[in-house]
């Protein structure tokens, strides 16, 4: 049972445009969400997080939106840069479980 | 502050052998989690340790085990290796001011022949 889903395995965007990566979850107990970026042969790098008490969190070019009623979150990257090309994972956790459930990732390619 | 370190980075084993992987968390972090990543799969949660106690575990067979030491360093062990155990094993630590965010090490790439 895939509790966290990233339905787009890949995404191509032109440099300077907006990249939107999506993530859906099924467990209503999830209350903390994170996005990670991963390059080949490296561990995931933390990008941005959001707790369920918020619906938006920004950090520079990265913004995460949370829609609890739809059980959906998205990561916006504006403007997209070639160095953003990587695999992006969303992850979710429920308080007190000490366990993070990851999606299968979306490969973003930013075209110069 | 040094990041999460994992040793070894690469490992080749044969079926039936056992393997031990090591993880040193960020200084001050007391929680260590382990994940398995295989092609086409996301990161699959193995287990999480805090203060030498396993607080949660994923759906992996008993061949996968772990432990944490008093200095928060952690090891995971896989016994009776199978071909399907070939994967990238990632360790993540959390703690400090931001208790919820996990920071990952570079991983150990295990190949079982």
Backbone of each chain as ProteinMPNN parsed JSONL, in Angstrom:
{"seq_chain_A": "XXXXXXXXXXXXXXXXXXXXXXXXXXXXXXXXXXXXXXXXXXXXXXXXXXXXXXXXXXXXXXXXXXXXXXXXXXXXXXXXXXXXXXXXXXXXXXXXXXXXXXXXXXXXXXXX", "coords_chain_A": {"N_chain_A": [[0.841, -1.191, 0.0], [0.832, 1.98, -1.121], [1.396, 4.725, 0.549], [2.248, 7.254, 0.092], [2.375, 9.044, -2.812], [3.927, 9.767, -5.858], [2.968, 10.652, -8.774], [4.004, 11.399, -11.2], [6.64, 10.265, -12.933], [8.621, 11.634, -14.234], [9.704, 14.919, -15.306], [10.019, 17.652, -17.453], [11.359, 20.878, -17.811], [11.705, 24.205, -18.97], [14.592, 26.236, -18.556], [14.383, 28.879, -16.211], [11.663, 28.9, -16.103], [8.72, 27.861, -14.215], [8.847, 25.038, -12.069], [6.762, 22.428, -11.127], [6.178, 20.095, -8.79], [4.403, 17.256, -7.792], [2.63, 15.599, -5.121], [0.834, 13.07, -3.527], [-1.015, 11.866, -0.733], [-2.323, 9.284, 1.427], [-2.825, 8.74, 4.061], [-4.453, 10.148, 6.685], [-3.354, 10.77, 9.073], [-0.854, 11.761, 8.755], [1.24, 14.475, 9.462], [3.414, 15.983, 8.974], [5.565, 17.065, 6.482], [8.034, 16.611, 3.972], [10.402, 17.673, 1.497], [12.879, 16.335, -0.612], [15.913, 16.468, -2.46], [17.706, 14.568, -4.802], [20.778, 13.609, -6.067], [22.464, 11.418, -8.397], [24.236, 8.719, -6.885], [24.489, 9.991, -4.472], [23.354, 10.843, -1.134], [19.944, 11.762, -0.263], [19.156, 15.243, -0.223], [17.977, 17.567, 2.064], [15.331, 19.806, 1.353], [12.974, 21.446, 1.902], [10.341, 21.841, 4.279], [7.04, 21.238, 5.675], [4.54, 21.712, 8.091], [1.384, 20.368, 9.197], [-0.108, 22.41, 10.191], [0.183, 24.549, 8.66], [-0.336, 26.0, 5.365], [1.391, 26.725, 3.477], [4.83, 27.153, 2.731], [7.808, 28.907, 2.385], [11.081, 29.067, 0.932], [13.441, 30.771, -0.295], [13.886, 30.061, -3.659], [12.165, 27.972, -3.51], [8.954, 26.723, -2.801], [6.545, 25.204, -0.822], [3.342, 23.832, -0.975], [0.48, 22.912, 0.844], [-2.407, 21.004, 0.757], [-4.67, 20.011, 2.752], [-7.258, 18.936, 2.758], [-7.46, 17.771, 0.279], [-5.43, 16.039, 0.487], [-2.875, 16.537, -0.588], [0.258, 17.694, -1.71], [2.524, 20.12, -3.033], [5.524, 21.066, -4.692], [7.019, 24.011, -5.629], [9.304, 25.403, -7.84], [10.928, 28.265, -8.539], [12.851, 30.721, -10.15], [13.38, 27.948, -12.351], [16.475, 26.188, -12.545], [19.294, 24.849, -14.353], [20.892, 23.367, -12.571], [19.045, 22.377, -10.856], [18.201, 20.005, -11.798], [17.447, 16.798, -10.981], [16.442, 14.017, -8.893], [13.43, 14.245, -7.181], [12.056, 13.74, -4.027], [9.138, 13.326, -2.096], [8.149, 13.186, 1.32], [6.442, 11.859, 4.16], [5.187, 12.061, 7.51], [3.794, 10.865, 10.579], [3.08, 12.275, 13.697], [4.909, 11.066, 16.45], [5.368, 8.55, 15.41], [7.87, 8.202, 14.415], [8.704, 7.589, 11.871], [9.217, 7.819, 8.45], [7.54, 8.065, 5.421], [8.241, 7.612, 2.101], [7.728, 8.924, -1.199], [7.966, 7.638, -4.605], [9.508, 9.237, -6.136], [10.264, 11.95, -8.432], [11.742, 12.626, -11.462], [13.336, 15.461, -12.302], [14.093, 17.477, -15.038], [15.82, 20.195, -16.063], [15.911, 22.237, -18.723], [18.397, 23.902, -20.516]], "CA_chain_A": [[0.0, 0.0, 0.0], [1.681, 3.147, -1.27], [0.717, 5.801, 1.261], [2.712, 8.521, -0.479], [2.484, 8.785, -4.247], [4.35, 10.794, -6.811], [2.45, 9.999, -9.971], [4.784, 11.754, -12.393], [8.012, 9.796, -12.753], [9.589, 12.577, -14.789], [9.186, 16.24, -15.664], [11.009, 18.509, -18.121], [10.975, 22.285, -17.736], [12.688, 25.121, -19.542], [15.278, 27.1, -17.598], [13.725, 30.151, -15.95], [10.227, 28.701, -15.897], [8.353, 27.245, -12.943], [8.715, 23.583, -11.968], [5.769, 22.048, -10.122], [6.219, 18.664, -8.509], [3.224, 16.929, -7.003], [2.707, 14.457, -4.203], [-0.441, 12.775, -2.88], [-0.91, 10.908, 0.359], [-3.616, 8.699, 1.771], [-2.972, 8.621, 5.511], [-4.842, 11.44, 7.255], [-2.582, 11.012, 10.293], [0.393, 12.455, 8.412], [1.152, 15.878, 9.831], [4.669, 16.664, 8.669], [5.918, 16.685, 5.114], [9.334, 17.118, 3.563], [10.884, 17.438, 0.137], [14.303, 16.094, -0.731], [16.484, 16.393, -3.804], [18.737, 13.54, -4.802], [21.623, 13.402, -7.241], [22.971, 10.036, -8.451], [25.368, 8.323, -6.037], [24.531, 10.789, -3.25], [22.16, 10.742, -0.321], [18.995, 12.872, -0.455], [19.432, 16.523, 0.448], [16.746, 18.207, 2.519], [15.024, 21.075, 0.691], [11.981, 22.267, 2.565], [9.338, 21.045, 4.967], [5.821, 21.94, 6.079], [3.704, 20.976, 9.034], [-0.023, 20.414, 8.799], [-0.784, 23.62, 10.679], [0.383, 25.574, 7.643], [-0.667, 25.564, 4.014], [2.431, 27.203, 2.574], [6.118, 27.482, 3.326], [8.732, 29.362, 1.34], [12.499, 29.194, 1.236], [14.115, 31.169, -1.534], [13.175, 29.694, -4.894], [11.335, 26.801, -3.244], [7.731, 26.915, -2.031], [5.73, 24.0, -0.708], [1.932, 24.078, -0.689], [-0.198, 21.743, 1.399], [-3.874, 21.02, 0.724], [-5.007, 18.87, 3.612], [-8.53, 18.32, 2.377], [-7.191, 16.95, -0.904], [-4.27, 15.195, 0.801], [-1.995, 16.824, -1.708], [1.23, 18.761, -1.568], [3.285, 20.386, -4.241], [6.755, 21.845, -4.572], [7.218, 24.924, -6.739], [10.665, 25.931, -7.954], [10.876, 29.417, -9.438], [12.886, 30.138, -11.485], [14.114, 26.691, -12.433], [17.842, 26.302, -13.04], [19.823, 23.53, -14.766], [21.393, 22.667, -11.39], [17.92, 21.763, -10.144], [17.953, 18.693, -12.394], [17.698, 15.771, -9.966], [15.221, 13.311, -8.513], [12.815, 14.874, -6.013], [11.215, 12.856, -3.227], [8.374, 13.866, -0.978], [8.077, 12.264, 2.441], [5.421, 12.23, 5.133], [5.332, 11.419, 8.811], [2.773, 11.138, 11.588], [3.719, 12.537, 14.985], [5.036, 9.96, 17.375], [5.646, 7.26, 14.759], [9.315, 8.155, 14.122], [8.799, 6.846, 10.628], [8.92, 8.646, 7.293], [7.148, 7.326, 4.228], [8.687, 8.357, 0.934], [7.221, 8.631, -2.521], [8.917, 6.964, -5.479], [10.378, 10.235, -6.749], [10.035, 12.534, -9.752], [12.999, 13.093, -12.047], [13.189, 16.777, -12.933], [15.15, 17.878, -15.959], [15.682, 21.6, -16.431], [16.588, 22.393, -20.008], [19.031, 25.215, -20.695]], "C_chain_A": [[0.878, 1.243, 0.0], [0.97, 4.335, -0.634], [1.105, 7.182, 0.741], [3.023, 8.269, -1.949], [2.969, 10.008, -5.001], [4.057, 10.201, -8.187], [3.186, 10.351, -11.257], [6.212, 11.283, -12.205], [9.045, 10.783, -13.297], [8.889, 13.858, -15.222], [10.32, 17.016, -16.32], [10.487, 19.931, -18.153], [12.086, 23.124, -18.351], [13.308, 25.971, -18.436], [14.541, 28.438, -17.462], [12.233, 30.03, -15.699], [9.982, 28.055, -14.536], [8.316, 25.722, -13.08], [7.72, 23.297, -10.855], [5.803, 20.531, -9.976], [5.111, 18.342, -7.522], [3.387, 15.658, -6.193], [1.338, 14.288, -3.56], [-0.224, 11.763, -1.764], [-2.292, 10.423, 0.767], [-3.88, 8.674, 3.281], [-3.268, 9.984, 6.129], [-4.097, 11.752, 8.558], [-1.256, 11.722, 10.012], [0.245, 13.938, 8.751], [2.455, 16.641, 9.603], [5.167, 16.126, 7.345], [7.235, 17.344, 4.724], [9.561, 16.848, 2.082], [12.403, 17.305, 0.165], [14.674, 16.086, -2.205], [17.608, 15.37, -3.75], [19.457, 13.496, -6.152], [22.107, 11.954, -7.233], [24.171, 9.85, -7.527], [25.533, 9.23, -4.815], [23.281, 10.508, -2.42], [21.223, 11.901, -0.596], [19.385, 14.089, 0.357], [18.11, 17.186, 0.809], [16.566, 19.554, 1.837], [14.141, 21.961, 1.553], [10.958, 21.357, 3.214], [8.108, 21.903, 5.26], [5.069, 21.082, 7.07], [2.245, 21.214, 8.667], [-0.759, 21.64, 9.317], [-0.638, 24.769, 9.691], [-0.137, 25.063, 6.301], [0.385, 26.011, 2.996], [3.702, 27.467, 3.363], [7.089, 27.802, 2.195], [10.163, 29.377, 1.836], [13.21, 29.501, -0.074], [13.289, 30.827, -2.757], [12.172, 28.552, -4.687], [10.14, 27.167, -2.381], [6.987, 25.592, -2.0], [4.314, 24.416, -0.306], [1.307, 22.786, -0.181], [-1.709, 21.955, 1.344], [-4.346, 19.792, 1.482], [-6.29, 18.186, 3.184], [-8.356, 17.407, 1.167], [-6.069, 15.95, -0.67], [-3.241, 15.302, -0.324], [-0.998, 17.9, -1.321], [2.012, 18.922, -2.861], [4.503, 21.234, -3.895], [6.896, 22.691, -5.824], [8.652, 25.434, -6.703], [10.619, 27.041, -8.999], [12.05, 30.352, -9.16], [13.694, 28.843, -11.481], [15.486, 26.924, -13.066], [18.346, 24.918, -13.436], [20.338, 22.704, -13.583], [20.295, 22.03, -10.547], [17.603, 20.38, -10.693], [18.4, 17.608, -11.423], [16.401, 14.984, -9.785], [14.707, 13.934, -7.219], [11.875, 13.885, -5.33], [10.402, 13.678, -2.243], [8.296, 12.769, 0.086], [7.063, 12.779, 3.442], [5.612, 11.435, 6.408], [4.152, 11.773, 9.688], [3.474, 11.276, 12.929], [3.756, 11.293, 15.845], [5.332, 8.615, 16.752], [7.129, 7.082, 14.469], [9.592, 7.419, 12.837], [8.385, 7.769, 9.49], [8.604, 7.74, 6.12], [7.478, 8.2, 3.025], [7.899, 7.965, -0.311], [8.313, 8.018, -3.371], [9.786, 7.944, -6.274], [9.906, 10.703, -8.106], [11.37, 13.052, -10.256], [12.74, 14.393, -12.788], [14.392, 17.055, -13.817], [14.887, 19.324, -16.369], [16.55, 21.832, -17.655], [17.125, 23.807, -20.166], [18.621, 25.863, -22.017]], "O_chain_A": [[1.574, 1.531, 0.974], [0.04, 4.889, -1.22], [0.375, 8.156, 0.929], [3.826, 7.4, -2.289], [2.486, 11.124, -4.806], [4.802, 9.361, -8.692], [3.016, 9.688, -12.28], [6.936, 11.85, -11.387], [10.202, 10.774, -12.877], [7.683, 13.891, -15.466], [11.442, 17.039, -15.815], [9.324, 20.171, -18.479], [13.264, 22.781, -18.257], [12.625, 26.375, -17.495], [14.134, 29.044, -18.453], [11.611, 30.939, -15.152], [10.922, 27.746, -13.803], [7.82, 25.187, -14.071], [7.822, 23.859, -9.765], [5.498, 19.79, -10.91], [4.905, 19.059, -6.543], [4.17, 14.77, -6.532], [0.746, 15.263, -3.097], [0.655, 10.906, -1.853], [-3.301, 11.071, 0.487], [-5.029, 8.596, 3.715], [-2.421, 10.877, 6.096], [-4.196, 12.861, 9.083], [-0.613, 12.226, 10.933], [-0.739, 14.577, 8.379], [2.58, 17.802, 9.992], [5.192, 14.918, 7.107], [7.512, 18.484, 5.098], [8.991, 15.925, 1.501], [13.106, 18.042, 0.856], [13.868, 15.747, -3.072], [18.365, 15.309, -2.781], [18.843, 13.367, -7.21], [22.157, 11.327, -6.175], [25.019, 10.736, -7.413], [26.594, 9.24, -4.19], [22.281, 10.002, -2.931], [21.658, 12.93, -1.115], [19.88, 13.976, 1.478], [17.233, 17.345, -0.039], [17.503, 20.347, 1.744], [14.511, 23.085, 1.893], [10.733, 20.236, 2.758], [8.132, 23.125, 5.112], [4.972, 19.866, 6.907], [1.918, 22.14, 7.925], [-1.902, 21.889, 8.933], [-1.249, 25.825, 9.854], [-0.35, 23.865, 6.116], [0.28, 25.711, 1.806], [3.665, 27.936, 4.5], [7.182, 27.084, 1.2], [10.429, 29.662, 3.003], [13.534, 28.603, -0.851], [12.139, 31.247, -2.883], [11.418, 28.215, -5.599], [10.284, 27.835, -1.357], [6.82, 24.939, -3.03], [4.123, 25.242, 0.587], [1.57, 21.705, -0.707], [-2.221, 22.965, 1.827], [-4.415, 18.689, 0.94], [-6.385, 16.96, 3.248], [-9.034, 16.385, 1.052], [-5.788, 15.111, -1.526], [-2.811, 14.311, -0.914], [-1.352, 18.893, -0.686], [2.14, 17.995, -3.662], [4.5, 22.006, -2.936], [6.895, 22.172, -6.941], [9.148, 25.848, -5.655], [10.319, 26.808, -10.169], [12.232, 30.75, -8.009], [14.605, 28.684, -10.668], [15.644, 27.731, -13.982], [17.871, 23.915, -12.904], [20.232, 21.478, -13.592], [20.571, 21.244, -9.641], [16.806, 19.654, -10.099], [19.579, 17.508, -11.085], [15.396, 15.256, -10.442], [15.469, 14.126, -6.272], [11.016, 13.277, -5.969], [10.914, 14.615, -1.63], [8.37, 11.579, -0.222], [6.848, 13.985, 3.561], [6.116, 10.312, 6.403], [3.574, 12.852, 9.56], [4.358, 10.486, 13.259], [2.773, 10.562, 15.958], [5.53, 7.633, 17.468], [7.602, 5.959, 14.295], [10.591, 6.709, 12.719], [7.341, 8.418, 9.55], [9.313, 6.769, 5.86], [7.063, 9.356, 2.935], [7.463, 6.823, -0.455], [9.453, 7.886, -2.926], [10.691, 7.529, -6.998], [9.242, 9.972, -8.839], [12.049, 13.818, -9.572], [12.011, 14.42, -13.78], [15.542, 16.893, -13.41], [13.849, 19.631, -16.955], [17.766, 21.646, -17.62], [16.402, 24.785, -19.976], [19.062, 26.97, -22.325]]}, "seq_chain_B": "XXXXXXXXXXXXXXXXXXXXXXXXXXXXXXXXXXXXXXXXXXXXXXXXXXXXXXXXXXXXXXXXXXXXXXXXXXXXXXXXXXXXXXXXXXXXXXXXXXXXXXXXXXXXXXXXX", "coords_chain_B": {"N_chain_B": [[29.669, 21.929, 11.088], [29.974, 18.459, 10.931], [28.51, 16.27, 8.506], [26.199, 13.498, 8.126], [27.811, 10.424, 8.194], [28.669, 7.47, 6.393], [29.835, 4.167, 6.342], [30.963, 1.103, 4.846], [31.369, 2.827, 1.658], [30.915, 1.421, -0.646], [30.203, -1.984, -1.401], [30.704, -5.381, -2.037], [29.213, -8.464, -1.98], [28.558, -12.007, -1.605], [25.815, -14.252, -2.185], [24.217, -15.5, 0.74], [26.143, -14.647, 2.494], [26.869, -12.386, 5.251], [26.41, -8.94, 6.215], [27.61, -5.885, 7.575], [26.746, -2.572, 8.099], [27.716, 0.791, 8.715], [26.876, 3.811, 10.476], [27.37, 7.171, 11.235], [25.88, 9.682, 13.005], [24.918, 13.187, 12.641], [26.583, 15.38, 14.825], [25.211, 15.523, 18.023], [22.718, 14.718, 17.233], [20.261, 12.352, 18.013], [18.574, 10.526, 16.969], [18.448, 7.942, 14.635], [17.806, 6.734, 11.455], [17.217, 4.104, 9.102], [17.189, 3.317, 5.631], [16.212, 1.582, 2.656], [16.998, 1.77, -0.723], [15.922, 0.891, -3.863], [16.072, 0.421, -7.458], [13.39, 2.045, -9.072], [11.847, 1.983, -6.835], [10.834, 3.889, -4.038], [12.306, 5.313, -1.132], [12.58, 2.847, 1.18], [11.524, 2.356, 4.401], [13.459, 1.056, 7.002], [14.248, 0.82, 9.853], [14.173, 2.705, 12.964], [16.153, 4.305, 15.391], [16.585, 5.502, 18.709], [18.359, 6.819, 21.31], [19.554, 4.291, 21.762], [17.433, 2.572, 21.507], [15.097, 0.774, 19.597], [12.561, 2.364, 17.954], [10.722, 2.159, 15.952], [9.883, 0.041, 13.2], [10.166, -1.08, 9.803], [8.596, -3.006, 7.163], [10.333, -5.38, 6.805], [12.139, -8.472, 6.457], [13.307, -10.561, 9.223], [15.979, -10.881, 8.791], [17.153, -8.507, 8.516], [18.6, -6.307, 10.677], [19.343, -4.043, 13.382], [21.266, -1.74, 15.383], [21.969, 0.625, 17.981], [24.46, 2.644, 19.38], [25.789, 4.005, 22.485], [26.908, 6.429, 21.823], [25.347, 7.323, 19.82], [25.976, 6.41, 17.308], [25.223, 4.098, 14.684], [24.554, 0.783, 13.575], [23.681, -1.409, 10.893], [22.685, -4.69, 10.121], [22.699, -7.291, 7.785], [21.764, -10.496, 7.353], [22.426, -13.692, 5.81], [22.49, -13.033, 2.956], [20.591, -12.101, 0.064], [20.052, -12.018, -3.514], [18.257, -9.978, -4.076], [18.75, -8.129, -2.142], [20.502, -6.315, -3.007], [21.175, -2.973, -3.179], [20.891, 0.574, -2.46], [21.775, 1.642, 0.639], [20.623, 3.805, 2.979], [21.281, 6.102, 5.549], [19.878, 8.197, 8.012], [19.86, 11.053, 10.117], [18.371, 12.772, 12.891], [17.469, 15.533, 15.056], [18.409, 17.932, 17.559], [17.666, 21.434, 17.094], [15.695, 21.408, 15.068], [13.691, 18.98, 15.234], [12.26, 17.327, 13.587], [13.251, 17.071, 11.004], [15.007, 14.998, 8.803], [18.351, 14.23, 8.058], [20.403, 13.081, 5.545], [22.957, 10.597, 4.984], [25.599, 9.727, 2.604], [25.122, 7.175, 1.754], [25.424, 3.565, 1.423], [26.405, 1.505, -1.102], [25.363, -1.599, -1.869], [26.155, -4.602, -3.38], [25.007, -7.702, -4.233], [26.165, -10.77, -5.211]], "CA_chain_B": [[29.271, 20.663, 11.686], [30.089, 17.379, 9.957], [27.243, 15.645, 8.178], [26.069, 12.073, 8.409], [28.787, 9.624, 7.452], [28.363, 6.058, 6.294], [30.928, 3.326, 5.857], [31.739, 1.582, 3.702], [30.544, 3.428, 0.615], [30.595, 0.376, -1.615], [30.414, -3.308, -0.843], [30.274, -6.507, -2.867], [29.11, -9.688, -1.201], [27.902, -13.109, -2.312], [24.616, -14.781, -1.533], [24.448, -16.285, 1.929], [27.012, -13.954, 3.445], [26.215, -11.351, 6.036], [27.085, -7.657, 6.045], [27.333, -4.848, 8.585], [26.949, -1.211, 7.619], [27.857, 1.707, 9.84], [26.387, 5.172, 10.276], [27.637, 8.134, 12.302], [24.956, 10.805, 12.795], [25.381, 14.545, 12.912], [26.85, 15.557, 16.237], [24.055, 16.027, 18.772], [21.502, 14.017, 16.795], [20.135, 11.098, 18.743], [17.723, 9.611, 16.211], [19.042, 7.43, 13.402], [16.901, 5.881, 10.675], [17.811, 3.407, 7.962], [16.303, 3.125, 4.49], [16.714, 0.851, 1.5], [16.51, 2.294, -1.998], [16.172, 0.056, -5.034], [15.573, 1.078, -8.671], [11.947, 2.026, -9.238], [11.2, 2.103, -5.53], [11.251, 5.037, -3.244], [13.099, 4.889, 0.002], [11.79, 1.984, 2.036], [11.945, 2.489, 5.794], [13.889, -0.183, 7.663], [14.016, 1.007, 11.287], [14.611, 3.963, 13.575], [16.683, 4.163, 16.739], [16.765, 6.709, 19.525], [18.931, 6.44, 22.615], [19.849, 2.851, 21.771], [16.189, 1.809, 21.478], [14.382, 0.807, 18.326], [11.23, 2.914, 18.198], [9.805, 1.732, 14.897], [10.525, -0.739, 12.153], [9.386, -1.258, 8.596], [8.181, -4.364, 6.812], [11.453, -6.158, 6.275], [12.31, -9.729, 7.207], [14.179, -10.523, 10.393], [17.399, -10.893, 8.391], [17.605, -7.116, 8.641], [18.59, -5.895, 12.077], [20.157, -2.867, 13.614], [21.484, -1.359, 16.765], [22.535, 1.968, 18.173], [25.382, 2.688, 20.509], [25.566, 5.133, 23.4], [27.339, 7.681, 21.177], [24.356, 7.486, 18.75], [26.361, 5.695, 16.079], [24.325, 2.974, 14.459], [24.931, -0.235, 12.588], [22.645, -2.336, 10.473], [23.224, -5.978, 9.713], [21.841, -8.13, 6.953], [22.301, -11.856, 7.352], [21.991, -14.575, 4.725], [22.193, -12.114, 1.862], [19.926, -12.565, -1.156], [20.324, -11.126, -4.649], [17.349, -8.84, -3.981], [19.209, -7.168, -1.13], [21.338, -5.321, -3.684], [20.464, -1.699, -3.049], [21.578, 1.667, -1.761], [21.295, 1.725, 2.014], [20.787, 5.182, 3.433], [21.106, 6.39, 6.961], [19.504, 9.592, 8.231], [19.791, 11.403, 11.531], [17.585, 13.956, 13.219], [17.629, 15.985, 16.428], [18.749, 19.336, 17.635], [16.564, 22.39, 17.1], [14.663, 20.909, 14.164], [13.616, 17.559, 15.59], [11.508, 16.537, 12.613], [13.884, 16.926, 9.694], [16.054, 13.996, 8.702], [19.483, 14.556, 7.19], [20.899, 11.813, 5.043], [24.325, 10.351, 4.586], [25.771, 9.444, 1.176], [24.659, 5.834, 1.444], [26.309, 2.439, 1.123], [25.913, 0.739, -2.244], [25.625, -3.025, -1.66], [25.899, -5.476, -4.516], [25.049, -9.11, -3.85], [26.359, -11.601, -6.412]], "C_chain_B": [[29.34, 19.58, 10.619], [28.722, 16.766, 9.737], [27.216, 14.198, 8.6], [27.093, 11.313, 7.566], [28.393, 8.156, 7.495], [29.58, 5.312, 5.758], [30.479, 1.875, 5.801], [30.825, 2.235, 2.674], [30.089, 2.398, -0.405], [30.986, -0.98, -1.042], [29.917, -4.35, -1.838], [30.326, -7.76, -2.014], [28.491, -10.769, -2.075], [26.717, -13.6, -1.495], [24.99, -15.635, -0.329], [25.35, -15.631, 2.958], [26.203, -12.973, 4.283], [27.054, -10.072, 5.927], [26.675, -6.719, 7.173], [27.697, -3.488, 8.017], [26.938, -0.266, 8.819], [27.402, 3.116, 9.478], [26.747, 6.016, 11.493], [26.768, 9.361, 12.067], [25.643, 12.148, 12.979], [25.541, 14.696, 14.416], [25.64, 16.173, 16.94], [22.74, 15.378, 18.372], [21.43, 12.659, 17.48], [19.257, 10.077, 18.014], [18.435, 9.225, 14.926], [18.039, 6.494, 12.736], [17.659, 5.259, 9.522], [16.753, 3.182, 6.888], [17.013, 2.282, 3.432], [16.136, 1.494, 0.243], [16.919, 1.358, -3.114], [15.584, 0.752, -6.252], [14.06, 0.945, -8.79], [11.174, 2.132, -7.94], [11.648, 3.399, -4.884], [12.178, 4.537, -2.161], [12.19, 4.079, 0.92], [12.363, 2.012, 3.451], [12.284, 1.131, 6.398], [13.606, -0.114, 9.157], [14.585, 2.338, 11.744], [15.04, 3.697, 15.001], [16.82, 5.52, 17.407], [17.254, 6.248, 20.88], [19.01, 4.928, 22.776], [18.6, 1.97, 21.733], [15.556, 1.914, 20.096], [12.958, 1.261, 18.589], [10.229, 2.5, 17.124], [10.578, 0.912, 13.891], [9.584, -0.883, 10.973], [9.094, -2.728, 8.352], [9.286, -5.129, 6.103], [11.605, -7.428, 7.09], [13.33, -9.589, 8.334], [15.659, -10.587, 10.066], [18.009, -9.488, 8.506], [17.496, -6.705, 10.109], [19.485, -4.686, 12.243], [20.422, -2.698, 15.09], [22.062, 0.044, 16.807], [23.362, 1.951, 19.44], [25.147, 3.952, 21.346], [26.021, 6.47, 22.81], [26.469, 8.013, 19.966], [24.761, 6.874, 17.418], [25.486, 4.458, 15.932], [24.931, 2.015, 13.448], [23.677, -0.973, 12.152], [23.315, -3.577, 9.91], [22.203, -6.686, 8.836], [22.489, -9.506, 6.908], [21.744, -12.63, 6.155], [21.55, -13.757, 3.506], [21.543, -12.817, 0.672], [20.223, -11.553, -2.267], [19.493, -9.849, -4.555], [17.737, -7.817, -2.932], [20.137, -6.126, -1.742], [20.576, -3.999, -3.732], [21.411, -0.644, -2.514], [20.96, 1.748, -0.371], [21.654, 3.1, 2.568], [20.492, 5.296, 4.909], [20.756, 7.87, 7.085], [19.464, 9.86, 9.724], [18.933, 12.647, 11.709], [17.774, 14.276, 14.687], [17.969, 17.449, 16.444], [17.512, 20.208, 17.627], [15.392, 21.888, 16.259], [14.562, 19.401, 14.334], [13.077, 16.707, 14.461], [12.267, 16.237, 11.329], [15.014, 15.92, 9.745], [17.114, 14.445, 7.699], [20.189, 13.259, 6.832], [22.404, 11.792, 4.83], [24.394, 9.997, 3.121], [25.311, 8.04, 0.774], [25.783, 4.825, 1.285], [25.676, 1.656, -0.008], [26.335, -0.704, -2.048], [25.237, -3.796, -2.915], [26.053, -6.913, -4.048], [25.108, -9.962, -5.115], [26.009, -13.064, -6.136]], "O_chain_B": [[28.819, 19.763, 9.519], [27.883, 16.736, 10.637], [28.086, 13.726, 9.332], [27.213, 11.545, 6.363], [27.86, 7.664, 8.49], [30.259, 5.772, 4.84], [29.682, 1.454, 6.64], [29.605, 2.187, 2.827], [28.996, 2.504, -0.96], [31.962, -1.106, -0.303], [28.835, -4.21, -2.408], [31.349, -8.076, -1.407], [27.964, -10.486, -3.15], [26.636, -13.39, -0.285], [25.956, -16.396, -0.37], [25.34, -15.994, 4.134], [25.013, -12.763, 4.051], [28.238, -10.114, 5.594], [25.544, -6.758, 7.657], [28.805, -3.277, 7.523], [26.24, -0.499, 9.806], [27.525, 3.554, 8.334], [26.471, 5.637, 12.631], [26.902, 10.019, 11.035], [26.791, 12.228, 13.416], [24.723, 14.195, 15.187], [25.114, 17.202, 16.516], [21.752, 15.479, 19.1], [22.41, 11.914, 17.52], [19.204, 8.908, 18.397], [18.961, 10.082, 14.215], [17.498, 5.586, 13.367], [18.631, 5.829, 9.026], [15.591, 2.897, 7.181], [18.24, 2.273, 3.334], [14.931, 1.732, 0.155], [18.1, 1.063, -3.297], [14.692, 1.587, -6.109], [13.514, -0.146, -8.627], [9.962, 2.35, -7.956], [12.726, 3.92, -5.172], [12.761, 3.459, -2.272], [11.158, 4.569, 1.378], [13.542, 1.727, 3.663], [11.501, 0.184, 6.316], [12.812, -0.9, 9.675], [15.351, 2.998, 11.042], [14.381, 2.96, 15.733], [17.123, 6.531, 16.773], [16.64, 5.394, 21.52], [18.588, 4.368, 23.788], [18.696, 0.755, 21.907], [15.488, 2.991, 19.505], [12.229, 0.627, 19.352], [9.022, 2.494, 17.366], [11.79, 1.071, 13.746], [8.364, -0.816, 11.121], [9.313, -3.577, 9.215], [9.163, -5.475, 4.928], [11.248, -7.467, 8.268], [14.104, -8.633, 8.387], [16.504, -10.377, 10.937], [19.227, -9.326, 8.581], [16.417, -6.757, 10.699], [20.278, -4.35, 11.363], [19.878, -3.415, 15.93], [22.568, 0.569, 15.816], [23.001, 1.324, 20.436], [24.399, 4.845, 20.95], [25.568, 7.527, 23.249], [26.817, 8.889, 19.173], [23.952, 6.829, 16.492], [25.065, 3.853, 16.918], [25.717, 2.405, 12.585], [22.735, -1.143, 12.926], [24.381, -3.504, 9.3], [21.004, -6.677, 9.115], [23.631, -9.651, 6.473], [20.725, -12.259, 5.574], [20.39, -13.795, 3.095], [21.885, -13.946, 0.321], [20.589, -10.406, -2.01], [19.964, -8.768, -4.91], [17.123, -6.754, -2.841], [20.518, -5.163, -1.076], [19.468, -3.926, -4.265], [22.559, -0.92, -2.166], [19.747, 1.907, -0.235], [22.819, 3.494, 2.616], [19.576, 4.666, 5.438], [21.282, 8.699, 6.344], [19.078, 8.992, 10.507], [18.791, 13.462, 10.798], [18.182, 13.421, 15.473], [17.828, 18.133, 15.43], [16.445, 19.799, 18.085], [14.24, 21.939, 16.69], [15.259, 18.641, 13.663], [13.382, 15.518, 14.368], [11.965, 15.262, 10.64], [15.874, 15.98, 10.624], [16.798, 14.972, 6.632], [20.525, 12.452, 7.698], [23.033, 12.81, 4.541], [23.365, 9.964, 2.446], [25.134, 7.755, -0.411], [26.935, 5.183, 1.044], [24.541, 1.195, 0.108], [27.527, -1.01, -2.058], [24.131, -3.652, -3.437], [27.101, -7.298, -3.531], [24.228, -9.89, -5.973], [26.113, -13.902, -7.031]]}, "name": "protein", "num_of_chains": 2, "seq": "XXXXXXXXXXXXXXXXXXXXXXXXXXXXXXXXXXXXXXXXXXXXXXXXXXXXXXXXXXXXXXXXXXXXXXXXXXXXXXXXXXXXXXXXXXXXXXXXXXXXXXXXXXXXXXXXXXXXXXXXXXXXXXXXXXXXXXXXXXXXXXXXXXXXXXXXXXXXXXXXXXXXXXXXXXXXXXXXXXXXXXXXXXXXXXXXXXXXXXXXXXXXXXXXXXXXXXXXXXXXXXXXX"}
